[in-house]
Amino acid sequence: MADQQAKEATRNKNIEECYKKIPKSVVISEQKEQSVNWWQREWTETTKGAITKAFFPKIEDRLKFRLNVTPNFTAIVTRHGNIKA
């Protein structure tokens, strides 16, 4: 009986689609885009990190780099630490 009704439903053109499944990948990419936009807005508005902003003005460009963020790297980029150059 269920098979018969399913076949009838496929033939019926008056039935509206009531469920549209969104792929998980679409939800993840939209959330990532919203997060990067929020982060960029915060990064642009803050008055802190001027030296780091000189290296990475856009968050999206920074995320493209695969950086191994170590204490030495952070000291160089932020000009903190005991570095004489």
Secondary structure in CASP SS format (residue, H / E / C, confidence):
PFRMAT SS
TARGET T0000
AUTHOR 0000-0000-0000
METHOD secondary structure of the structure
MODEL  1
M C 1.00
A H 1.00
D H 1.00
Q H 1.00
Q H 1.00
A H 1.00
K H 1.00
E H 1.00
A H 1.00
T H 1.00
R H 1.00
N C 1.00
K C 1.00
N C 1.00
I C 1.00
E C 1.00
E C 1.00
C C 1.00
Y C 1.00
K C 1.00
K C 1.00
I C 1.00
P C 1.00
K H 1.00
S H 1.00
V H 1.00
V H 1.00
I H 1.00
S H 1.00
E H 1.00
Q H 1.00
K H 1.00
E H 1.00
Q H 1.00
S H 1.00
V H 1.00
N H 1.00
W H 1.00
W H 1.00
Q H 1.00
R H 1.00
E H 1.00
W H 1.00
T H 1.00
E H 1.00
T C 1.00
T C 1.00
K C 1.00
G C 1.00
A H 1.00
I H 1.00
T H 1.00
K H 1.00
A H 1.00
F H 1.00
F C 1.00
P C 1.00
K C 1.00
I H 1.00
E H 1.00
D H 1.00
R H 1.00
L H 1.00
K H 1.00
F C 1.00
R C 1.00
L C 1.00
N C 1.00
V C 1.00
T C 1.00
P H 1.00
N H 1.00
F H 1.00
T H 1.00
A H 1.00
I H 1.00
V H 1.00
T H 1.00
R C 1.00
H C 1.00
G C 1.00
N C 1.00
I C 1.00
K C 1.00
A C 1.00
END
